[in-house]
Amino acid sequence: MHPKTWFIFGLSGLLLSFAPLPIGARGVLLVAFVMIFVFAGAFTQFLRFSLVGLLPVALVAWTIQAVSYRGQTIYTSWEPVPGILFSVTAEGLTFGGQMALQILCFGASCSLLSLLISPLGLRSALTSWHLPPRLVYLLCASLNAPRQLGFYADLAKETGRARGLADSKLTHRIWLRMRTASALFNLVLLDQEVRGRSLADRGLDQKGPRIYLTTTPDSTWQILIRWSVLGASALLSLASYGVAL
């Protein structure tokens, strides 16, 4: 698949994630994302990202709304301190489910850009649309930053083992990551700054076409599919806002 196709799919997913869709439509959208990752062979990576990053946030949002959203159908309630009342209502469970699915769909659409598109592919796709070179570099650097952070984290872990730092226990591993997190983050920022300066020295803002060593073949049916998906997502988002109003 061409990087443009994955980019348009991710952009369409972002439009639908922010649209006020009913809970059933959000569930169908999440299933569609899962099918895309299965088709692309990246389901394991998406599942790992969902379990670590998306699912805890979605569960927290669902829990908060379930006990704080006011409704008429009350299942249970309790008052831990005078003046503060928590109630689990059917309306709260439904609204919390909608918010949790919205978080999952938003994260899945962002994962399309980070898991299925390489920085080189994204740069080629955005450049072909004649976007400003600095904007292209900013987007590609943002996409590449998590991968660089993972690389430096593995390097720091191996360096710690070579120096005799114990990491056999979970508490030791957590403490080691906490001590190196700030240094790794600053290292990624410094690396991006060095890359930006080197690109400026090589004429990033110069006019004219870019030359790449690798090219990704495109096809007519991919062009039709991606623009049809984007148009349908935009129309569905507008229609959902109209229904909500």
Protein Blocks (a to p, Z undefined) as FASTA:
>chain_A
ZZklmmmmmmmmmmmmmpccdfklmmmmmmmmmmmmmmnopmmmmmmmmmmmmmmmmmmm
mmmmmmmmccfbdfbdcdfbghiacdddfklmmmmmmmmmmmmmmmmmmmmmmmmpcfkl
mmmmmmmnopafklmmmmmmmmmmmmmmmmmmmmmmmmmmmnopackbmklmmmmmmmmm
mmmmmmmmmmmmmmmmmmmmnopmpgcddddfbdcdddfklmmmmmmmmmmmmmmmmmmm
mmmZZ
